[in-house]
Structure formats: structure tokens, C-alpha cells
Amino acid sequence: MGLLDKAREESSYSVASGNNYHYVVLQVTLKEKFIGTGSGNLSELENVINAQAAKGYRPHTISTANGGSKGLGGGDRIQATMVFEKIE
């Protein structure tokens, strides 16, 4: 596994199943920009939320936890856990 593969893995999100569950739980890891401040992948978080909305889910609960720095070029990681509720 190369350095780029490792970086992608650390800033990825889980994918909800296509099943018709009442609730779906997803996690997105937000990573700090390599240079500067702020998140380098907020658009990824937005895409996850919009994808669930397109499936008929709405955000129910969102919580975050700070993951700290990880390795070369690290920067902080914020783990966002989101619960989506099926719109009936």
C-alpha cells in the first residue's frame, strides 16, 4: 500500500447498504488541509449527506470526535458519525 492509498484510506467514508433500513449510520473522516487550516475534504462530507438525501434519508444526529495527528504530513483528523433517518 502506497502513501496515496494510505491517505485515501484515512479520509474515506463508509457506504450505507442499499437495503431499506429505517436508520443508516455512516462515518466520515475529515482531514486537515496539507497546507493551511480547515478541512481538505468538506465536499466529501457534503456528497455523503446529499447521497443519503437522494435515497430518502435525512440527517438525524451528527457527532464528532478529534482523531489527532497521524504520521507524515498528518494534521488533525475529525471523525464525523452521522445517523440518517428514513423519511416515511
TITIKOL-70452 format. One record per residue (C-alpha): x, y, z. Coordinates in Angstrom, 3 decimals. Each point is the difference from the previous one (the first is absolute). Layout:
// residues N
R        px        py        pz
R         X         Y         Z
...
***
This chain:
// residues 88
R        px        py        pz
R     0.000     0.000     0.000
R     1.476     3.307    -1.103
R    -0.066     3.376     1.693
R    -2.915     1.204    -2.154
R    -2.015    -3.138     0.718
R     0.574     0.526     3.730
R    -1.135     3.643    -0.250
R    -3.159    -1.026    -1.855
R    -0.755    -2.666     2.593
R     0.342     2.482     2.878
R    -2.418     2.476    -1.578
R    -2.658    -2.358    -1.214
R    -3.555    -0.702     1.022
R    -2.033    -3.120     0.440
R    -2.713    -0.760    -2.510
R    -3.564    -0.715     1.105
R    -1.584    -3.140    -1.305
R    -2.725     0.261    -2.592
R    -2.466    -1.680     2.367
R    -3.098     1.854     1.091
R     1.002     0.516     3.645
R    -1.714     2.575     2.209
R     3.382     1.352     1.143
R     3.447     0.034    -1.601
R     3.229     0.797     1.869
R     2.984     1.385    -1.924
R     3.413     1.300     0.980
R     2.064     2.553    -1.895
R     3.564     0.854     0.952
R     0.742     3.656    -0.643
R     3.676     0.738    -0.423
R     1.729     3.338     0.386
R     1.397     1.610    -3.135
R     3.642    -0.799    -0.710
R     0.757     3.750     0.006
R    -2.136     2.494     1.888
R    -2.941    -0.589     2.287
R    -3.442    -1.475    -0.395
R    -1.169    -3.280    -1.441
R     1.378    -1.156    -3.316
R    -3.016    -2.176    -0.803
R    -3.195     1.767     1.079
R    -1.408    -0.693    -3.458
R     0.277    -3.723     0.812
R    -2.186     0.536     3.087
R    -2.488     1.989    -2.070
R    -0.095    -2.778    -2.626
R    -0.760    -2.625     2.668
R    -2.878     2.062     1.402
R    -1.436     0.692    -3.468
R     0.314    -3.669    -1.013
R    -2.043    -1.048     3.039
R    -2.581     2.728    -0.699
R    -0.373    -1.377    -3.534
R    -0.730    -3.430     1.537
R    -2.772     1.501     2.150
R     1.914     0.516     3.261
R     0.435     3.158     2.055
R     2.680     0.776     2.594
R    -1.163    -1.009     3.462
R     3.158     0.329     2.132
R     3.572     1.084    -0.699
R     2.840    -0.270     2.502
R     3.724     0.610    -0.363
R     3.173    -1.181     1.704
R     3.536     1.308    -0.459
R     2.385    -2.689    -1.256
R     3.271     1.921     0.409
R     2.988    -0.070    -2.335
R     1.058    -3.027    -2.009
R     3.446    -0.335    -1.514
R     1.810     1.936    -2.685
R    -1.941     3.068    -1.127
R    -2.584    -1.053     2.566
R    -2.190     2.795     1.211
R    -3.044    -0.483     2.159
R    -2.701    -2.496    -0.853
R    -3.612     0.505     1.014
R    -2.264    -3.041    -0.023
R    -3.586     0.981    -0.815
R    -2.593    -2.659     0.850
R    -3.379     0.644    -1.573
R    -3.344    -1.695     0.486
R    -2.481     0.374    -2.836
R    -3.717    -0.689     0.412
R    -2.230    -1.310    -2.798
R    -2.631     2.544    -1.021
R    -3.343    -1.852     0.033
***
